[in-house]
Structures are given as structure tokens and as C-alpha cells.
Amino acid sequence: MNARCIPLEHLSRRALLKGSLAAAGGGTVLNLGDLFSSAARAEAVRQQQKRCILIWLNGGASQFETFDMKVGRPTGGPFREISTNVAGTRICELMPCMAQQMDKITVIRSMRTSQIDHPQGIHLMHTGYAQAANVRFPELGAVIAKYCGTPGAALPNFIKISSNGDAGSGFLGPQYQPFALGHDGSLPPFARGSLPPEQEARRNALRSFLEDQYAIREQAETSKMHREAYASARRLQSALDTFKIDEQWKKYGERYGDSGFGRNCLLARQLVEAGVPFVEVGHSGYDTHADNFTGHKGLVPPMDQAWAALLTDLHERGLLASTLVVWMGEIGRTPQINNRAGRDHYVRAWSTALAGCGLKGGLVYGETDVDGKDVKSNQVTEGDFFATIYRALGIDPKTEHLAGSRPIPIAPFGSKVVDELLA
Amino acid sequence: MAKWRLALVSACVLACSGPVAGSRSSSASAADELRGAIDAEIRQVWSREKIALPAPADDSTFLRRVSLDLTGIIPTADEAKAFLDDADPHKRAKLIDRLLASPRYAIHQADVWDLVFFGRNPPGEDSNKREGFDRWLQQAFEQNLPYDALARAMLKAEGNSAEQGAPLYLLQYDRHPEDAAVAVSATFLGVQLQCARCHDHPYEPWKQNDFYGLAAFFARLVRVKAGQADKLDKVFVAEMNTGEVKFTGKASEAKAGKEGVPVKPKFLAGAVLEEPDLAAEFKDEKRPKEGEPPRPPKFSRKDKLAEWITTDNRLFARAAVNRVWSQYLGRGLVHPVDNMSESNPPSHPALLDRLASEFVSHHYDLKWLIRELVSSDTYQLTMAGATTEAQPRWFQRARVRPLSAEELLESWRRAAGYDAWAAASGKKIEGGRFHGVTWDYVRNFFGEPNNGVGDFQGGLQEQLYLDNGELNRLMVQDKGSFLESLTKADEPLDARIERLFLATLSRRPSTEERSRFAEQLTVKDPQKLPEAVREAVWTLLTCSEFRFNH
């Protein structure tokens, strides 16, 4: 329940209001929603054509069974370390494919976040903010849709596949609401029209006639937006084939591995390639309070293969330089192994990873102590993590939006970009 | 059509501050009424801003606007026809009276205020079952409970959430006194306090002490569940005799584990609450027992706050009239409505003062206030004009607002003839008030169509629902249905088209529309007529003119 705001920004907003009101004799109406994000700035970001894929490990993957092993320690668990294609960097044996992609990714071993339970953690790691009673924060995907998306594109700007989190576009509004595909990548309800084309064309002609008549009488922005949404829904119909991957699967299925998650990763690549700025792909089951090791033995290898395939695929297509791949869950797992061979929730010291989009590859940032109980150096908070993601995508993390009358920066106030990660 | 004062006055008259004598549709003398004062103040500003005199709304626009605003549903085709053909010069005033007396008035007001008090995604584990609260709210509007009494009931929270209803409001903020302070000050006082949670407000008078002083009134509240009524949990707001809010200083200097000092309850911009001292040997019970209605405390902070907020409180009356004004005129005189502050002055200060003082002298009578607002010429302006803002700052054109999810669904059902068909079929309708389609979809896709600062934003999901969703279910084409009647050649095609427009847009079609729709409904193969009719009805249910109240 953090309600934060910034004195400096209040003042600048007040000055702005005063200034413009004085200048225009009170006749100007400001579009406060865009006050801190000028159209020019958004356009500049858009032109860089940056993209983001979020691999979401729902339930919270164990850092000990992935990137931050404590072999031989009481907290270490049974798996071995393997070497990678980056000298000196060793990761869990459950990730042999990623071991060969380590030069492309940056691992952060020093995450410290604030929300230890699932719903709160899912909200936190999707928005950068703890839940608050009075503000509906937008998810990462909504912010990226707004700044990296192409207005008028046929495909939605924010797509989730088999994923979690229900903050959605929050106060950014329905234009940036996620287009959420099913677990198997299937389209959401009502996405596909069922009318025969000639009927659809006929009713569209009639509706367009009505809208044109009405637009002569009433010129409010609202109706324009309504018409634009109608146009975007019709454009989507022409692009629905982008959601089919059967042909591609024949060719790439082996690389991604025979798993639902693999298919969804391939779909994400196809969507990003078609210009979608943000796709989230979820992989569930990591909440291993019992049998953590069996659990991770089942979960991690298919994820490892699909993730590595995604990076390879993006790289081969020249997309990795402009596509940020984020790998995280909502929490990490405890150093202590409980009496059911499980690991519980832990946010004092855990791991995430980033790749592509101008980030340094082959880097491990931050470290935990010998048992993985605490961050030893270079702590990264959720705010720092989000700020770094936004900076990598060319979006100023201090960009603000108004929720009601309250200005809210996209990364929480006080967050620091981890410059060391950026090439 | 009613004779219009606004359209008749000349520009020089605009300069005068007093109301212009004229023939308004209502019988009473305008000068004595609030509506006259509203129009005079609004006109004065137009004159200052050099805004040309806008035209009044035509009868059909007014009919649809006021029907939606007062009853949350469009009129039926018959009602529309009767109103348009009525030659009575007082028909608008009579319509307003009829709508305000309709049972739908309370139903709609309950929808509107439920959203004010809870929003679409309220916090709190009890908030998703609001039947008890909504029933209470609806009864309050049926009885025209004064607004101060309404607010007092919610803030005093006597009784339980199922039978009395009102306590549900504070239960949203169970164990979060700081959130209660933010919400109560914004909702009832129009004051944004959340900045003062972490630091003294940089340019408003609010100090962190004001914030924690207000939160202290809620610090002793405890949620107690005791039994069930009507399948709803009876949840009480108990108040302990002890318990304080602790203040730890500026958030930026906060240290984990710092204990903080207890803060005394303090009225906003006012005095510290005087509390009787508890006896030295007094020990509070640990926590009220679950399953038993709680005992009242020896001294209630919450009741003191409820009295202070709702009794002779200038902020309270101003926040209320500003909010109600925005509900009918689109934007607050202070906008956004919950940010009344020195740095965000009213667009029409004298008008806000007048509204507030008359609201108090009329004993916080909401129905009276609403009648005055919708009877004003300002409310009854055209929606046409060059301004592209949905909510014009100087009220020089009617505002354009999206229909709420509730208004949309019930209006679709009425327009498509679904309600009439269902009533005639004698079938038992399952699913309560929001039957016919899947209410969860409608609420999710149409519930919050705005961008965070209250401006409409159309989304893809909403449009996909309109295009490919469940409207087909409402467009029944059985024998005796509205859609079927549109296929019957025993009525001239033009007359059928007119009925179609009256049923959906509450107006008669223009010449162009008549011929375009005749083209649509003239099909070579009679087998194809039902589908042509369905397309025609669909366009009218989904077009901008239907989507908005204008």
C-alpha cells in the first residue's frame, strides 16, 4: 500500500497549469493524460521499433535450481552445476540449452523485492508497484504497448499467452488492455467474426453510413475513439492468421521442444516479428512448497529448451538486437529446504534475467551470500528492474501519467536504472 | 418544441448578470430558482470567453439524454413517439417530473452512487457481495434520504452489511485506516490527501499530521462477522476503545522497524478531537468476538468524524454539489471532482458557492438538486458544436458520456425488443437484473472505459464484443418479436424504419437515413430479409450515437 508522489513534479505541474491558464486567459484545456509524455517523445520511442517478450514463471522459480546454485551448502539441493559458454559462469544442470546461450543474457542474482505472496507478487512484478486501494497501476505490457506500439496496427499491442496477472492496462485505459490468449495460444472470446464476408461488408457499409451522418452533428473525441476501436477490430480480422503457428511448428518444433510452452514461445516470436511490441508467455507450476526438486526437474528443462530456442530464433532473424526478453516470476524460493523437500516463498535474494535489446550479454550482475540468504552486492529492487527494462526499451522511466489527479511515474519514484547492464 | 430563452436572448443581454425573464418550460419563476442562477452564471462566462450562444437540444436529444441520466435506460419507441408528438409547451418539465417519480430513478441512482463509493474494483473481502448495500442505497433514493443522512449512515456504519447495508462502505478499508482516510476525504470532502501520507503536501495546506490525524479516526475499527441474512454474511464495523495510528515521519527518511509516535485524531484543517481519558486501570478486550454483534465503544471516534463531516461542513456540501453537477453536466465546476484545492480553482466560483449554500438550505435534498440541474437551459443544450472535448470546460455544449455497462445492457435489451418479447413469452427469466447476455463480459468490457483521468477510451475488447459478441442473443427474431415485426410487409417500409429509429435512437430518421435503410431492407430474396433486419438493428445498437449519452 504505497501511495507515493513527488513534490518536484507536483510543482512543475502546478507551474504548467498556471502558466498555460494565464497565457490563454483560461480558455485552454490541457490534456493532462499526456502532460508528461509529449507526443513527440512517444513518437521517438516508437520509431526505434523496440519489442519485448516476457517469460513469466508463475509461482516463482527457484534461483537455486536455475541461476544461483549453492552446491555443497545446506541450502544447495541435489543438482550439479554445469559450465556455460561464458567462462566462469556456471548454472544448473537442468538448463543445458541456456548454458549455450549465456553469452546472450544478463542474469541478476541480487533481486530484492517487497511482496512475498502470489497475488501481491504477481501485481508487483507486472506493474513495478505494490497494490494500492485507490490506484490501478498498469502492467509493463500496457506501458510498452503505449510507447512502443503502432497506432492503427492490425495486431493488438499487448498480448498475453497463457499468462497471469490481472492489473491489465490499469489507469492507462482499455486501449492498452491485454489481448489474452488461452493456455494453448487460442484466441480470446469474440475475437473472430462469424458472419459471411458479404454480410459483414454490408453491415459495415451501413454502420459507416450511420457514423458518417453522426460525425457531422457531433464532433466529440469520444465518438472518434469509438469509430477507431471499431476500425481496429475489423483490422484484426485480417491479421488473425498471425496467431496460427502450425506451419512454423513443423519447421521449428524440434528446436523449441515438444511442449505447450515451446509452442507459445514460437507464437510469441511470430507475433513480435509481425510487429507486436509486447508479448507475455506464461509457464506455470513453480510454486514448489513440496517436492521442489522433482518439480523443477519436470519444469525447467522444457522451459530451458524453449527459452534458448526463442533467443536463437530471434538472433538468427536479427530481432534480438531490438527485442528485450525478460525472464522472471513473482518471487524467488527459500534457501531453507523444508521438511517436504520443498522451498517456500522468498524475496530477500533471488534471480531474474534479461536478454537482447542492447543489454550486455554474458554478464552476471550482483551476488548473494554463501547460502543465498541475502544479497551481498549490487542489490536490485523491483523498481530498479522496471526502470532498467524501460530504459532498455528507450522509454524514460520517469515518464508520468495521471491517475485521477495524481501523477505516477512508470517506474516507482526513487528507482535507479542499473546502467551496468546496458551496453 | 419548448420555447427557448437561450435561443432568443441577444448578445447584449448576455452581459447582464441577472436571469432573463422569459418563457421557460416550467411554470415557476426562473429568477427564484437555482436553475435560473445556473443559466445566468454560465452565460456570463460565455460572454467573458466570447463564446457564441449555443442552440438548445431538440426534443429527441433531450428525451434520450434525460431518460438515461435520470433512469439509466433509453425510452421505449412508444414513449419517444408520444413525447415527440406532444404539443404541450411544458412537456419537458412534465417528463422530468415523471422520470424523477419513476421506480427506475432509485435503481439508477443506486448504480451511479455504488460506483462512486466502490468503483469497479473495490478493495476489501466483503466488497464483491454488495446486495445489502445496494438494497439500502436504492431504498435511500426511493425515500429521497437527504445526502447528509446518507453519508452519515455510511460513516457511522451502524448495524451490519447485509441488513442495514451501509457499514459495507467502511469495511472496504478494514485494517487500512490510511486508505480509509484517503477515500473518505476524496469522496466526501473533495480533498486529495494521499500526498500527505508520505510528506507534507508541497503546495496545499495539508501536512502529514492532517493525514494521520484523519486516519486516527479509523484506527480502532475492526471487522466482525456475525451470522447471515439473505445468504449474505452479516459483517459489522466494531470500534475498540484503544488503538492508535503511529506516525514515523517522512517516508523518504523511514527506517524499517521504527516504532513511530501515536497520532491524536484531528479534524481536517481543524482541531484535535477531545477525547475522555480512559481510567488508568482500563483494559480493552482483545478483540470483539466473532459471531456476536459488537458492543459500542465507550467513546466513538468514528461517530465524531461522521458528525463533523456531515454537519455544517463547507467542504462536504461543496464536494457533494460539485460531484452531482458533474454527473449531469459532464465535468465538475472543480475538475476532477475529488480534487478541490487552491491550485485547482472552480471554473465558476460563484455558481459553486450558490449551489452549495442552496443545497444546505434545501436540507441536502438530492432530488431537488437534480431537478434544478436538468431543468436548466445549460443542461438542455445541443450536443452539436465545434468543440471536440467530451466535457467542454465552459459547458457551451452538452457533454458526451459513454453509457455505463448497466445502462448499455438494459438499453440494448429494450431497443432490440428483447424485454418486450421476454415479457410476452411469459418465460421465467433467470439471471436477475442483468440477464440476456453474460453480465461479467459486459461489466469487464464496458465497465471502465476511461483513461485514468475520466476521458472515454474505446478498447478493442469492447468493440470485439459489439462485433462478434452476444448481441445476437438479444436480437430475437421469433414470431411476435420486434425484429420479426420489421419484416412484415403489411406496414409500409418507411413506417417500419421510423419505428426502428424510435426504438433504438429515440428519434425519427433523417431523409438520408430513411432512404439508406430502405435500401438495406429491400432485398430480392425474401428469405434474406431477416438477416438484413438483424444487420440494420445491429448497426443501430453499436453505433456511436447509441454508445454515448449526448
Interface residues (C-beta under 8 A of the other chain):
Chain A: M1 A3 R4 C5 P7 H10 L11 R14 L17 G25 G26 G27 V29 L32 G33 A132 A133 N134 R136 P156 G170 F171 L172 G173 P174 Q175 Q177 F179 P188 P189 F190 A191 R192 G193 S194 Q199 R202 R203 L206 R207 F209 L210 E211 Q213 Y214 A215 R217 E218 Q219 A220 E221 T222 S223 K224 M225 H226 R227 E228 A229 Y230 S232 A233 R234 L236 H401 L402 A403 G404 S405 R406 G414
Chain B: E49 N121 P123 Q172 Y173 H176 E178 D179 V182 A183 A186 Q192 Q194 C195 R197 C198 H199 P202 Y203 A251 S252 P336 D338 N339 S343 N344 S347 M383 A384 G385 A386 T387 T388 E389 A390 R393 V400 R401 P402 Y441 F445 E448 P449 N450 N451 G452 V453 G454 D455 F456 Q457 G458 G459 L460 Q461 E462 Q463 L464 Y465 L466 D467 N468 G469 S510 E512 E513 R516 F517 Q520 E531 A532 E535 A536 W538 T539 L540 T542 C543 S544 E545 R547 F548 H550
